[in-house]
Amino acid sequence: MSLDVQAIRAQFPILSREVNGKPLVYLDNAATTQKPQQVIDALVSFYTECNSNVHRGAHALSDEATRRYERARDVVAAFIGAHSRDEVIWTSGTTEGINIVAKGMAQRLTAGDDVIVTEMEHHANLVTWQQACKASGARLLVAPILDNGALDIDAFLALLGEKTAFVAMPQVSNALGTVNPVHRLIKAIRSRSPRALVLIDGAQGVAHGGVNVVTMDCDFYAFSGHKLFGPTGVGVLWGRRSLLADWPVWLTGGEMISEVTYQDATWGALPHRLEAGTPHISGAIGMAAGIEWFSALDVTAVQAHEKALLDRAVELGEAFDGVRLIGAAPDKIGVYSFMLSGAHPADVGFILDKQGVAIRTGDHCAQPLMKRLGVPGTARASFSIYNTLDEVDAFFRALAKARDMLV
């Protein structure tokens, strides 16, 4: 089954606009995806039909808002294969989800424990664990990558042992597009370090289909709505119920309590014990709408289309004088991170924007990874289901103009 890409594009209003007098070619999907009309309609419907705070409201608007909000939790739980809706914790995004876990682990780790991350981490899944280790006295170990951007599996496995208390790693590298074999790695962790807990940063992996947290066998999985065709400012932390039920709270306030006196407080039950304060109600509803929109597509067709886009980019890049692909792991998604010889990535991005082509430049919140690769940063084009082969061609035509101007 193939995707009807033109029909998909027609559902994204922003894709019909022009930038600098040129048709928009949006290739910054690893930073955030665009939003289909179904998501926009869900947001408008909430604000025009039942805008209210959720839970405990003694009126119809609050009841309707609560139903939509909690239904969104059910949608997420089904999408990732969770055993229970109570395992779905609303967050502001992947970063907050990782912080919830790291702040809790900082209270459980001790000197002599090892925490393992990888060289390809986004800062959100690195700095958090640096801080947890500093607070607890645990040791932070970094699993290296190979020169092609793939994880060095043998080196990763060699780090595992009795001292391993926690492993945090990305499902997919945001900077390189490298897909990590998380199922295989988690199986090895269970065998070699049975007491270790595992968190998967799913920010880049979740929008490419096929996520099931149960079969993956991780302990925590964090992701964001805005990279899954939903709004910004909302995300999910999934965790095993047995862990979340008594996980240390890091944010206190309304909704997450059971009883409060002037001297003390007790926490409520899942999922609300980890959701202090007024939540991003419209964000949760919009995120669910994005998931439902995406779930209606054939996952195999989505993955095949994205592979075709990346293959075209790699093919054109190999024939393009001066372009060096950064990150050529055998298993990767549609992220084309590159350097143009003699040009700074920021200048490349500026000139591409003048041609209507939107990419991202810089270190991609992965400074240690950039240092490992010996580059100050990269220019990054990243593809999604609404992109076309013609847009990949347009990207390289714009890149040729950038080369003519800069080199």
MARLOPA-807137 format. One record per residue (C-alpha): residue in three letters; x negated, y, z. Coordinates in steps of 0.5 Angstrom, whole numbers, padded with zeros to 4 digits, always signed. Example, Ala and Ser with C-alpha at 12.3 -4.5 7.8 and 13.67 -1.06 7.14 Angstrom:
// MARLOPA-807137
ALA-0025-0009+0016;SER-0027-0002+0014;
END
This chain:
// MARLOPA-807137
MET+0000+0000+0000;SER-0003+0007-0002;LEU-0001+0014+0001;ASP+0003+0019-0003;VAL-0002+0024-0001;GLN+0002+0030-0005;ALA+0008+0028-0001;ILE+0004+0028+0006;ARG+0001+0035+0004;ALA+0008+0038+0003;GLN+0010+0037+0010;PHE+0004+0041+0012;PRO+0006+0048+0011;ILE-0001+0051+0012;LEU-0004+0047+0007;SER+0000+0052+0002;ARG-0004+0058+0004;GLU-0010+0061+0000;VAL-0016+0064+0004;ASN-0020+0069+0000;GLY-0016+0069-0006;LYS-0017+0061-0006;PRO-0013+0055-0005;LEU-0015+0053+0002;VAL-0019+0047+0003;TYR-0019+0045+0010;LEU-0024+0040+0012;ASP-0025+0042+0019;ASN-0021+0036+0022;ALA-0026+0033+0027;ALA-0025+0040+0031;THR-0017+0040+0030;THR-0012+0037+0025;GLN-0006+0041+0022;LYS+0001+0040+0024;PRO+0006+0037+0020;GLN+0013+0041+0020;GLN+0016+0035+0024;VAL+0011+0038+0030;ILE+0013+0045+0029;ASP+0020+0043+0029;ALA+0020+0039+0035;LEU+0016+0046+0039;VAL+0022+0050+0036;SER+0027+0046+0038;PHE+0025+0046+0045;TYR+0024+0053+0046;THR+0031+0055+0042;GLU+0035+0049+0045;CYS+0032+0047+0052;ASN+0027+0051+0055;SER+0026+0050+0062;ASN+0022+0047+0067;VAL+0022+0040+0068;HIS+0024+0035+0074;ARG+0029+0037+0080;GLY+0032+0043+0076;ALA+0040+0043+0078;HIS+0042+0045+0071;ALA+0043+0042+0064;LEU+0037+0045+0061;SER+0032+0042+0066;ASP+0035+0036+0065;GLU+0034+0036+0057;ALA+0027+0038+0058;THR+0026+0033+0063;ARG+0029+0028+0058;ARG+0025+0030+0052;TYR+0018+0031+0056;GLU+0019+0024+0060;ARG+0021+0021+0053;ALA+0014+0024+0050;ARG+0010+0020+0056;ASP+0014+0013+0053;VAL+0012+0015+0046;VAL+0005+0015+0048;ALA+0005+0009+0052;ALA+0007+0005+0046;PHE+0002+0008+0041;ILE-0004+0006+0045;GLY-0001-0001+0048;ALA-0001+0001+0055;HIS+0003-0004+0060;SER+0006+0002+0063;ARG+0008+0009+0062;ASP+0006+0010+0069;GLU-0001+0009+0066;VAL+0000+0016+0062;ILE-0003+0022+0065;TRP-0002+0028+0062;THR-0008+0033+0061;SER-0010+0039+0058;GLY-0014+0035+0053;THR-0020+0030+0053;THR-0025+0034+0057;GLU-0020+0034+0063;GLY-0019+0027+0062;ILE-0026+0025+0063;ASN-0027+0030+0069;ILE-0021+0027+0073;VAL-0025+0020+0072;ALA-0032+0023+0073;LYS-0030+0027+0079;GLY-0027+0021+0082;MET-0033+0017+0081;ALA-0037+0022+0084;GLN-0034+0020+0091;ARG-0035+0012+0089;LEU-0042+0012+0086;THR-0048+0012+0091;ALA-0055+0012+0090;GLY-0058+0006+0087;ASP-0052+0006+0082;ASP-0053+0007+0074;VAL-0048+0011+0070;ILE-0049+0009+0062;VAL-0048+0014+0057;THR-0050+0015+0049;GLU-0055+0019+0046;MET-0049+0021+0041;GLU-0044+0024+0047;HIS-0040+0030+0046;HIS-0042+0035+0052;ALA-0035+0033+0055;ASN-0038+0026+0056;LEU-0045+0028+0058;VAL-0045+0034+0063;THR-0039+0031+0067;TRP-0043+0025+0068;GLN-0049+0029+0070;GLN-0046+0033+0075;ALA-0043+0026+0078;CYS-0050+0023+0078;LYS-0052+0029+0082;ALA-0047+0029+0087;SER-0047+0022+0088;GLY-0055+0020+0087;ALA-0053+0015+0082;ARG-0058+0015+0076;LEU-0056+0017+0069;LEU-0058+0013+0063;VAL-0058+0014+0056;ALA-0057+0009+0051;PRO-0061+0011+0045;ILE-0059+0011+0037;LEU-0062+0009+0031;ASP-0065+0014+0026;ASN-0059+0013+0022;GLY-0054+0015+0027;ALA-0052+0008+0029;LEU-0052+0006+0037;ASP-0058+0002+0038;ILE-0054-0004+0041;ASP-0060-0008+0043;ALA-0063-0002+0047;PHE-0055-0001+0050;LEU-0055-0008+0052;ALA-0062-0008+0056;LEU-0059-0002+0060;LEU-0054-0007+0063;GLY-0055-0010+0070;GLU-0052-0011+0077;LYS-0054-0004+0078;THR-0049-0001+0073;ALA-0043+0002+0076;PHE-0040+0006+0070;VAL-0041+0006+0062;ALA-0038+0012+0058;MET-0038+0012+0051;PRO-0035+0015+0045;GLN-0030+0011+0040;VAL-0033+0015+0035;SER-0038+0021+0034;ASN-0035+0027+0033;ALA-0042+0030+0030;LEU-0044+0024+0026;GLY-0037+0020+0025;THR-0041+0014+0027;VAL-0036+0008+0030;ASN-0038+0005+0036;PRO-0036-0003+0036;VAL-0033-0002+0043;HIS-0029-0008+0043;ARG-0036-0012+0043;LEU-0040-0007+0048;ILE-0034-0008+0053;LYS-0034-0015+0052;ALA-0042-0015+0054;ILE-0041-0010+0060;ARG-0036-0015+0063;SER-0041-0021+0062;ARG-0047-0017+0064;SER-0044-0012+0069;PRO-0038-0014+0072;ARG-0037-0009+0077;ALA-0038-0003+0072;LEU-0032+0001+0070;VAL-0031+0003+0063;LEU-0029+0010+0060;ILE-0028+0011+0052;ASP-0028+0018+0049;GLY-0022+0017+0044;ALA-0022+0024+0042;GLN-0024+0022+0035;GLY-0022+0015+0034;VAL-0015+0016+0036;ALA-0013+0019+0030;HIS-0015+0014+0025;GLY-0010+0008+0028;GLY-0011+0002+0031;VAL-0012+0004+0038;ASN-0010-0001+0044;VAL-0012+0000+0050;VAL-0011-0007+0053;THR-0014-0011+0047;MET-0020-0006+0048;ASP-0020-0008+0055;CYS-0023-0001+0057;ASP-0021+0002+0064;PHE-0020+0009+0062;TYR-0018+0012+0055;ALA-0018+0020+0054;PHE-0016+0023+0048;SER-0013+0030+0046;GLY-0006+0032+0042;HIS-0009+0037+0037;LYS-0013+0032+0034;LEU-0007+0027+0033;PHE-0003+0033+0029;GLY+0000+0035+0035;PRO-0001+0042+0039;THR-0007+0044+0043;GLY-0008+0045+0050;VAL-0005+0038+0051;GLY-0008+0031+0052;VAL-0008+0024+0055;LEU-0012+0020+0060;TRP-0010+0013+0060;GLY-0012+0009+0066;ARG-0011+0002+0069;ARG-0005+0003+0074;SER-0009-0001+0079;LEU-0014+0004+0079;LEU-0010+0011+0078;ALA-0006+0009+0084;ASP-0011+0011+0089;TRP-0016+0015+0084;PRO-0018+0021+0088;VAL-0014+0027+0086;TRP-0018+0033+0084;LEU-0013+0038+0083;THR-0007+0039+0088;GLY-0001+0043+0088;GLY+0006+0042+0086;GLU+0009+0036+0083;MET+0004+0031+0086;ILE+0005+0031+0093;SER+0010+0026+0097;GLU+0010+0030+0104;VAL+0007+0037+0106;THR+0006+0040+0113;TYR+0002+0046+0115;GLN-0004+0041+0117;ASP-0004+0035+0112;ALA-0001+0033+0105;THR+0000+0026+0102;TRP+0000+0025+0095;GLY+0006+0022+0091;ALA+0007+0016+0086;LEU+0004+0015+0079;PRO+0004+0018+0074;HIS+0005+0025+0078;ARG+0000+0024+0083;LEU-0005+0026+0078;GLU-0001+0032+0075;ALA-0001+0038+0079;GLY+0003+0044+0077;THR+0008+0046+0071;PRO+0005+0041+0066;HIS+0005+0043+0058;ILE+0012+0041+0057;SER+0012+0043+0050;GLY+0005+0041+0048;ALA+0007+0034+0051;ILE+0014+0034+0046;GLY+0010+0036+0040;MET+0004+0031+0042;ALA+0010+0026+0042;ALA+0012+0028+0035;GLY+0005+0028+0032;ILE+0005+0021+0034;GLU+0011+0019+0031;TRP+0010+0022+0025;PHE+0003+0019+0024;SER+0006+0012+0027;ALA+0011+0012+0021;LEU+0005+0011+0016;ASP+0001+0005+0014;VAL-0005+0005+0018;THR-0009+0000+0013;ALA-0007+0005+0008;VAL-0009+0011+0012;GLN-0016+0008+0013;ALA-0017+0006+0006;HIS-0016+0013+0004;GLU-0020+0016+0009;LYS-0026+0012+0007;ALA-0025+0014-0001;LEU-0026+0021+0001;LEU-0032+0019+0005;ASP-0035+0015-0001;ARG-0034+0021-0006;ALA-0037+0026-0001;VAL-0043+0021+0000;GLU-0043+0019-0008;LEU-0043+0027-0010;GLY-0048+0028-0004;GLU-0053+0023-0007;ALA-0053+0027-0013;PHE-0053+0034-0010;ASP-0060+0037-0010;GLY-0062+0039-0003;VAL-0057+0036+0001;ARG-0059+0031+0007;LEU-0054+0027+0010;ILE-0054+0027+0017;GLY-0052+0020+0020;ALA-0051+0015+0015;ALA-0049+0009+0020;PRO-0046+0003+0016;ASP-0039+0004+0020;LYS-0037+0011+0020;ILE-0030+0015+0019;GLY-0029+0021+0015;VAL-0035+0026+0018;TYR-0040+0029+0013;SER-0045+0032+0017;PHE-0051+0035+0013;MET-0056+0040+0012;LEU-0058+0044+0006;SER-0065+0045+0005;GLY-0067+0052+0005;ALA-0061+0055+0008;HIS-0058+0055+0015;PRO-0052+0052+0017;ALA-0048+0058+0019;ASP-0050+0061+0012;VAL-0047+0055+0009;GLY-0041+0055+0012;PHE-0040+0063+0011;ILE-0040+0062+0004;LEU-0036+0056+0003;ASP-0031+0060+0007;LYS-0031+0065+0002;GLN-0029+0060-0003;GLY-0023+0058+0001;VAL-0027+0052+0004;ALA-0026+0051+0012;ILE-0032+0047+0015;ARG-0035+0047+0022;THR-0043+0049+0023;GLY-0047+0049+0029;ASP-0049+0043+0034;HIS-0042+0041+0035;CYS-0042+0041+0043;ALA-0048+0035+0042;GLN-0054+0039+0043;PRO-0058+0033+0046;LEU-0056+0029+0040;MET-0058+0035+0035;LYS-0065+0035+0038;ARG-0066+0027+0038;LEU-0064+0028+0030;GLY-0069+0034+0029;VAL-0064+0039+0027;PRO-0062+0046+0030;GLY-0055+0044+0028;THR-0051+0042+0022;ALA-0046+0043+0017;ARG-0040+0039+0018;ALA-0034+0037+0013;SER-0029+0032+0016;PHE-0023+0029+0012;SER-0016+0027+0014;ILE-0010+0024+0011;TYR-0008+0030+0007;ASN-0014+0031+0004;THR-0015+0029-0003;LEU-0021+0027-0008;ASP-0020+0034-0012;GLU-0022+0037-0005;VAL-0028+0034-0004;ASP-0030+0036-0011;ALA-0028+0043-0009;PHE-0032+0043-0003;PHE-0039+0041-0007;ARG-0037+0046-0012;ALA-0037+0051-0007;LEU-0043+0048-0004;ALA-0047+0049-0011;LYS-0045+0056-0010;ALA-0048+0057-0003;ARG-0054+0053-0006;ASP-0055+0058-0012;MET-0054+0064-0007;LEU-0058+0062-0001;VAL-0064+0057-0004;
END
